[in-house]
Amino acid sequence: MKNDNVVQIKSYAFAVRIVKVYQFLSNEKKEFVLSKQLLRCGTSIGANIEEAIGGQSEKDFFAKLTLSYKEARETHYWIRLLKDTDYLTKEQSESLLSDVTELLKIIGSIQKTLRNS
């Protein structure tokens, strides 16, 4: 996998958004528990992508990619929960959910390609 790729770029941009959402939630909404969970898993997606790129083998690459997928699923959960508890507006959550769903599709597609090769 080359260093300059779509999933790497999109997961990093998503992590930046998550950090900003965390800052908003903790500074404006005074919410610290759920927002910390979102920060942890939302930034972990890209971190695991980076680790996958530097993997020692295809098996290592796939394992890190799988962790990235799982973190994206967890992020999806926390965004929905923050929306349903009125910490995020419908508009804020829809935009974030759209981005994380796109990451899930990209990562899932890479996993499927690797399984079939």
Backbone as JSON Lines, residues from 0, in Angstrom:
{"i":0,"aa":"M","n":[0.84,-1.17,0.0],"ca":[0.0,0.0,0.0],"c":[0.9,1.24,0.0]}
{"i":1,"aa":"K","n":[0.66,2.13,-0.91],"ca":[1.49,3.31,-0.97],"c":[1.13,4.29,0.15]}
{"i":2,"aa":"N","n":[2.08,5.16,0.47],"ca":[1.9,6.08,1.59],"c":[0.83,7.13,1.35]}
{"i":3,"aa":"D","n":[0.6,7.49,0.1],"ca":[-0.3,8.58,-0.25],"c":[-1.58,7.98,-0.81]}
{"i":4,"aa":"N","n":[-2.5,7.58,0.06],"ca":[-3.69,6.89,-0.42],"c":[-4.96,7.42,0.24]}
{"i":5,"aa":"V","n":[-6.09,7.07,-0.36],"ca":[-7.39,7.6,0.04],"c":[-7.73,7.3,1.49]}
{"i":6,"aa":"V","n":[-7.6,6.06,1.91],"ca":[-8.0,5.71,3.28],"c":[-7.1,6.39,4.3]}
{"i":7,"aa":"Q","n":[-5.85,6.55,3.98],"ca":[-4.93,7.24,4.87],"c":[-5.31,8.72,5.0]}
{"i":8,"aa":"I","n":[-5.58,9.36,3.88],"ca":[-5.94,10.77,3.87],"c":[-7.27,11.0,4.57]}
{"i":9,"aa":"K","n":[-8.27,10.18,4.23],"ca":[-9.61,10.36,4.8],"c":[-9.64,10.04,6.3]}
{"i":10,"aa":"S","n":[-8.9,9.03,6.73],"ca":[-8.9,8.7,8.15],"c":[-8.2,9.78,8.97]}
{"i":11,"aa":"Y","n":[-7.18,10.41,8.4],"ca":[-6.5,11.5,9.09],"c":[-7.43,12.72,9.19]}
{"i":12,"aa":"A","n":[-8.07,13.07,8.09],"ca":[-9.0,14.2,8.08],"c":[-10.14,13.95,9.07]}
{"i":13,"aa":"F","n":[-10.6,12.71,9.15],"ca":[-11.66,12.37,10.1],"c":[-11.17,12.53,11.53]}
{"i":14,"aa":"A","n":[-9.94,12.12,11.8],"ca":[-9.36,12.27,13.15],"c":[-9.3,13.74,13.55]}
{"i":15,"aa":"V","n":[-8.95,14.61,12.61],"ca":[-8.92,16.05,12.89],"c":[-10.33,16.52,13.28]}
{"i":16,"aa":"R","n":[-11.34,16.08,12.53],"ca":[-12.72,16.45,12.85],"c":[-13.12,15.95,14.24]}
{"i":17,"aa":"I","n":[-12.72,14.74,14.56],"ca":[-13.06,14.15,15.86],"c":[-12.42,14.95,17.0]}
{"i":18,"aa":"V","n":[-11.19,15.37,16.82],"ca":[-10.53,16.19,17.85],"c":[-11.31,17.48,18.06]}
{"i":19,"aa":"K","n":[-11.76,18.09,16.97],"ca":[-12.53,19.33,17.07],"c":[-13.89,19.1,17.73]}
{"i":20,"aa":"V","n":[-14.52,17.98,17.43],"ca":[-15.79,17.64,18.08],"c":[-15.56,17.42,19.57]}
{"i":21,"aa":"Y","n":[-14.48,16.74,19.91],"ca":[-14.14,16.52,21.32],"c":[-13.96,17.86,22.04]}
{"i":22,"aa":"Q","n":[-13.23,18.78,21.42],"ca":[-13.03,20.1,22.02],"c":[-14.37,20.82,22.22]}
{"i":23,"aa":"F","n":[-15.24,20.74,21.23],"ca":[-16.57,21.34,21.34],"c":[-17.36,20.72,22.49]}
{"i":24,"aa":"L","n":[-17.38,19.39,22.54],"ca":[-18.16,18.7,23.57],"c":[-17.63,18.99,24.97]}
{"i":25,"aa":"S","n":[-16.33,19.01,25.14],"ca":[-15.79,19.24,26.48],"c":[-15.84,20.72,26.87]}
{"i":26,"aa":"N","n":[-15.59,21.62,25.92],"ca":[-15.58,23.05,26.25],"c":[-16.98,23.67,26.3]}
{"i":27,"aa":"E","n":[-17.8,23.35,25.31],"ca":[-19.12,23.98,25.21],"c":[-20.21,23.21,25.95]}
{"i":28,"aa":"K","n":[-20.21,21.91,25.82],"ca":[-21.26,21.09,26.41],"c":[-20.9,20.54,27.79]}
{"i":29,"aa":"K","n":[-19.64,20.69,28.16],"ca":[-19.14,20.17,29.45],"c":[-19.4,18.67,29.59]}
{"i":30,"aa":"E","n":[-19.23,17.97,28.49],"ca":[-19.4,16.51,28.47],"c":[-18.01,15.9,28.35]}
{"i":31,"aa":"F","n":[-17.63,15.04,29.29],"ca":[-16.26,14.54,29.33],"c":[-16.13,13.04,29.16]}
{"i":32,"aa":"V","n":[-17.13,12.28,29.48],"ca":[-17.02,10.82,29.44],"c":[-17.25,10.28,28.02]}
{"i":33,"aa":"L","n":[-18.41,10.57,27.46],"ca":[-18.73,10.08,26.12],"c":[-17.78,10.68,25.08]}
{"i":34,"aa":"S","n":[-17.47,11.95,25.25],"ca":[-16.58,12.61,24.28],"c":[-15.18,12.0,24.3]}
{"i":35,"aa":"K","n":[-14.73,11.56,25.45],"ca":[-13.41,10.92,25.55],"c":[-13.41,9.58,24.82]}
{"i":36,"aa":"Q","n":[-14.52,8.86,24.92],"ca":[-14.66,7.6,24.2],"c":[-14.61,7.85,22.69]}
{"i":37,"aa":"L","n":[-15.33,8.89,22.25],"ca":[-15.33,9.25,20.83],"c":[-13.93,9.64,20.38]}
{"i":38,"aa":"L","n":[-13.24,10.42,21.18],"ca":[-11.88,10.84,20.84],"c":[-10.95,9.64,20.68]}
{"i":39,"aa":"R","n":[-11.05,8.71,21.62],"ca":[-10.17,7.54,21.61],"c":[-10.37,6.7,20.35]}
{"i":40,"aa":"C","n":[-11.6,6.33,20.07],"ca":[-11.82,5.43,18.94],"c":[-11.79,6.16,17.6]}
{"i":41,"aa":"G","n":[-12.25,7.4,17.58],"ca":[-12.28,8.15,16.32],"c":[-10.91,8.48,15.78]}
{"i":42,"aa":"T","n":[-9.95,8.71,16.69],"ca":[-8.58,8.98,16.24],"c":[-7.8,7.68,16.03]}
{"i":43,"aa":"S","n":[-8.26,6.62,16.63],"ca":[-7.6,5.32,16.49],"c":[-7.75,4.72,15.09]}
{"i":44,"aa":"I","n":[-8.8,5.1,14.38],"ca":[-9.01,4.58,13.02],"c":[-7.78,4.87,12.17]}
{"i":45,"aa":"G","n":[-7.41,6.14,12.11],"ca":[-6.27,6.55,11.3],"c":[-4.95,6.03,11.84]}
{"i":46,"aa":"A","n":[-4.83,5.97,13.16],"ca":[-3.58,5.45,13.76],"c":[-3.36,3.99,13.35]}
{"i":47,"aa":"N","n":[-4.43,3.21,13.34],"ca":[-4.3,1.81,12.92],"c":[-4.04,1.69,11.43]}
{"i":48,"aa":"I","n":[-4.58,2.59,10.63],"ca":[-4.28,2.61,9.19],"c":[-2.78,2.85,9.0]}
{"i":49,"aa":"E","n":[-2.25,3.82,9.74],"ca":[-0.81,4.12,9.66],"c":[0.01,2.89,10.06]}
{"i":50,"aa":"E","n":[-0.4,2.22,11.12],"ca":[0.31,1.01,11.54],"c":[0.21,-0.08,10.48]}
{"i":51,"aa":"A","n":[-0.95,-0.19,9.84],"ca":[-1.13,-1.19,8.78],"c":[-0.16,-0.92,7.63]}
{"i":52,"aa":"I","n":[-0.04,0.34,7.26],"ca":[0.86,0.7,6.16],"c":[2.29,0.3,6.49]}
{"i":53,"aa":"G","n":[2.66,0.41,7.75],"ca":[4.0,0.02,8.17],"c":[4.11,-1.42,8.61]}
{"i":54,"aa":"G","n":[3.1,-2.21,8.34],"ca":[3.07,-3.61,8.78],"c":[4.23,-4.44,8.24]}
{"i":55,"aa":"Q","n":[4.58,-5.45,9.0],"ca":[5.69,-6.32,8.66],"c":[5.33,-7.38,7.62]}
{"i":56,"aa":"S","n":[4.05,-7.66,7.5],"ca":[3.6,-8.7,6.58],"c":[2.16,-8.4,6.16]}
{"i":57,"aa":"E","n":[1.67,-9.17,5.2],"ca":[0.28,-9.0,4.79],"c":[-0.67,-9.35,5.94]}
{"i":58,"aa":"K","n":[-0.29,-10.36,6.73],"ca":[-1.1,-10.75,7.88],"c":[-1.16,-9.62,8.9]}
{"i":59,"aa":"D","n":[-0.04,-8.97,9.15],"ca":[0.04,-7.84,10.07],"c":[-0.79,-6.67,9.52]}
{"i":60,"aa":"F","n":[-0.68,-6.41,8.23],"ca":[-1.45,-5.36,7.57],"c":[-2.94,-5.61,7.76]}
{"i":61,"aa":"F","n":[-3.38,-6.84,7.5],"ca":[-4.79,-7.18,7.62],"c":[-5.28,-7.04,9.06]}
{"i":62,"aa":"A","n":[-4.45,-7.45,10.02],"ca":[-4.82,-7.36,11.44],"c":[-5.04,-5.91,11.86]}
{"i":63,"aa":"K","n":[-4.14,-5.02,11.45],"ca":[-4.28,-3.61,11.8],"c":[-5.48,-2.99,11.08]}
{"i":64,"aa":"L","n":[-5.71,-3.41,9.86],"ca":[-6.87,-2.94,9.1],"c":[-8.16,-3.36,9.8]}
{"i":65,"aa":"T","n":[-8.17,-4.57,10.33],"ca":[-9.33,-5.07,11.06],"c":[-9.57,-4.25,12.32]}
{"i":66,"aa":"L","n":[-8.5,-3.9,13.01],"ca":[-8.64,-3.03,14.19],"c":[-9.22,-1.68,13.79]}
{"i":67,"aa":"S","n":[-8.78,-1.16,12.68],"ca":[-9.29,0.11,12.18],"c":[-10.79,0.03,11.91]}
{"i":68,"aa":"Y","n":[-11.21,-1.07,11.31],"ca":[-12.63,-1.28,11.02],"c":[-13.44,-1.32,12.32]}
{"i":69,"aa":"K","n":[-12.93,-2.04,13.31],"ca":[-13.63,-2.16,14.59],"c":[-13.73,-0.8,15.29]}
{"i":70,"aa":"E","n":[-12.67,-0.02,15.23],"ca":[-12.69,1.32,15.83],"c":[-13.7,2.22,15.11]}
{"i":71,"aa":"A","n":[-13.81,2.06,13.8],"ca":[-14.78,2.84,13.04],"c":[-16.21,2.46,13.44]}
{"i":72,"aa":"R","n":[-16.45,1.17,13.65],"ca":[-17.78,0.72,14.11],"c":[-18.09,1.34,15.48]}
{"i":73,"aa":"E","n":[-17.1,1.33,16.38],"ca":[-17.31,1.9,17.71],"c":[-17.56,3.41,17.61]}
{"i":74,"aa":"T","n":[-16.83,4.07,16.75],"ca":[-17.02,5.51,16.54],"c":[-18.44,5.78,16.08]}
{"i":75,"aa":"H","n":[-18.92,4.97,15.16],"ca":[-20.3,5.09,14.65],"c":[-21.29,5.03,15.82]}
{"i":76,"aa":"Y","n":[-21.06,4.11,16.73],"ca":[-21.91,3.95,17.92],"c":[-21.92,5.22,18.77]}
{"i":77,"aa":"W","n":[-20.74,5.74,19.11],"ca":[-20.65,6.9,20.0],"c":[-21.28,8.14,19.36]}
{"i":78,"aa":"I","n":[-21.12,8.3,18.07],"ca":[-21.74,9.45,17.39],"c":[-23.26,9.35,17.51]}
{"i":79,"aa":"R","n":[-23.81,8.16,17.26],"ca":[-25.26,7.97,17.38],"c":[-25.73,8.25,18.8]}
{"i":80,"aa":"L","n":[-24.98,7.76,19.78],"ca":[-25.34,7.98,21.17],"c":[-25.3,9.46,21.54]}
{"i":81,"aa":"L","n":[-24.28,10.16,21.09],"ca":[-24.17,11.6,21.37],"c":[-25.31,12.37,20.7]}
{"i":82,"aa":"K","n":[-25.74,11.92,19.55],"ca":[-26.89,12.55,18.88],"c":[-28.17,12.28,19.67]}
{"i":83,"aa":"D","n":[-28.38,11.03,20.03],"ca":[-29.62,10.64,20.7],"c":[-29.73,11.16,22.13]}
{"i":84,"aa":"T","n":[-28.62,11.63,22.69],"ca":[-28.64,12.24,24.02],"c":[-28.51,13.76,23.94]}
{"i":85,"aa":"D","n":[-28.67,14.28,22.73],"ca":[-28.71,15.73,22.47],"c":[-27.41,16.48,22.73]}
{"i":86,"aa":"Y","n":[-26.29,15.78,22.69],"ca":[-25.0,16.48,22.76],"c":[-24.57,16.96,21.38]}
{"i":87,"aa":"L","n":[-24.98,16.24,20.35],"ca":[-24.73,16.64,18.97],"c":[-26.06,16.87,18.28]}
{"i":88,"aa":"T","n":[-26.1,17.85,17.4],"ca":[-27.32,18.08,16.62],"c":[-27.43,17.02,15.53]}
{"i":89,"aa":"K","n":[-28.59,16.95,14.96],"ca":[-28.82,16.02,13.85],"c":[-27.84,16.31,12.71]}
{"i":90,"aa":"E","n":[-27.65,17.58,12.4],"ca":[-26.76,17.98,11.31],"c":[-25.31,17.59,11.61]}
{"i":91,"aa":"Q","n":[-24.85,17.86,12.82],"ca":[-23.49,17.5,13.21],"c":[-23.28,15.99,13.11]}
{"i":92,"aa":"S","n":[-24.22,15.25,13.64],"ca":[-24.06,13.79,13.66],"c":[-24.16,13.2,12.25]}
{"i":93,"aa":"E","n":[-25.06,13.72,11.42],"ca":[-25.19,13.18,10.07],"c":[-23.91,13.34,9.27]}
{"i":94,"aa":"S","n":[-23.26,14.48,9.41],"ca":[-22.01,14.72,8.71],"c":[-20.91,13.75,9.18]}
{"i":95,"aa":"L","n":[-20.8,13.59,10.5],"ca":[-19.82,12.66,11.05],"c":[-20.14,11.22,10.68]}
{"i":96,"aa":"L","n":[-21.42,10.86,10.76],"ca":[-21.83,9.49,10.41],"c":[-21.56,9.2,8.93]}
{"i":97,"aa":"S","n":[-21.75,10.19,8.09],"ca":[-21.46,10.02,6.67],"c":[-19.98,9.73,6.46]}
{"i":98,"aa":"D","n":[-19.13,10.49,7.14],"ca":[-17.68,10.29,7.0],"c":[-17.23,8.93,7.53]}
{"i":99,"aa":"V","n":[-17.74,8.53,8.69],"ca":[-17.3,7.26,9.26],"c":[-17.87,6.09,8.46]}
{"i":100,"aa":"T","n":[-19.05,6.25,7.89],"ca":[-19.62,5.2,7.04],"c":[-18.77,5.03,5.78]}
{"i":101,"aa":"E","n":[-18.31,6.14,5.24],"ca":[-17.43,6.07,4.07],"c":[-16.14,5.34,4.41]}
{"i":102,"aa":"L","n":[-15.57,5.63,5.57],"ca":[-14.36,4.92,6.0],"c":[-14.63,3.42,6.17]}
{"i":103,"aa":"L","n":[-15.77,3.08,6.75],"ca":[-16.14,1.67,6.91],"c":[-16.22,0.97,5.56]}
{"i":104,"aa":"K","n":[-16.79,1.63,4.58],"ca":[-16.91,1.03,3.24],"c":[-15.55,0.85,2.6]}
{"i":105,"aa":"I","n":[-14.68,1.84,2.72],"ca":[-13.35,1.75,2.13],"c":[-12.54,0.63,2.79]}
{"i":106,"aa":"I","n":[-12.53,0.64,4.12],"ca":[-11.76,-0.38,4.85],"c":[-12.33,-1.77,4.57]}
{"i":107,"aa":"G","n":[-13.65,-1.89,4.59],"ca":[-14.29,-3.18,4.29],"c":[-13.95,-3.67,2.89]}
{"i":108,"aa":"S","n":[-13.89,-2.77,1.95],"ca":[-13.54,-3.13,0.57],"c":[-12.1,-3.62,0.48]}
{"i":109,"aa":"I","n":[-11.2,-2.96,1.18],"ca":[-9.79,-3.4,1.2],"c":[-9.7,-4.79,1.83]}
{"i":110,"aa":"Q","n":[-10.42,-4.99,2.93],"ca":[-10.41,-6.3,3.58],"c":[-10.93,-7.39,2.64]}
{"i":111,"aa":"K","n":[-12.0,-7.1,1.95],"ca":[-12.6,-8.07,1.02],"c":[-11.61,-8.41,-0.1]}
{"i":112,"aa":"T","n":[-10.96,-7.4,-0.62],"ca":[-9.96,-7.61,-1.68],"c":[-8.82,-8.5,-1.18]}
{"i":113,"aa":"L","n":[-8.35,-8.22,0.02],"ca":[-7.26,-9.03,0.6],"c":[-7.7,-10.48,0.84]}
{"i":114,"aa":"R","n":[-8.92,-10.66,1.32],"ca":[-9.42,-12.03,1.56],"c":[-9.51,-12.83,0.26]}
{"i":115,"aa":"N","n":[-9.87,-12.15,-0.82],"ca":[-10.07,-12.82,-2.11],"c":[-8.79,-12.95,-2.94]}
{"i":116,"aa":"S","n":[-7.68,-12.44,-2.42],"ca":[-6.44,-12.54,-3.22],"c":[-5.61,-13.75,-2.88]}
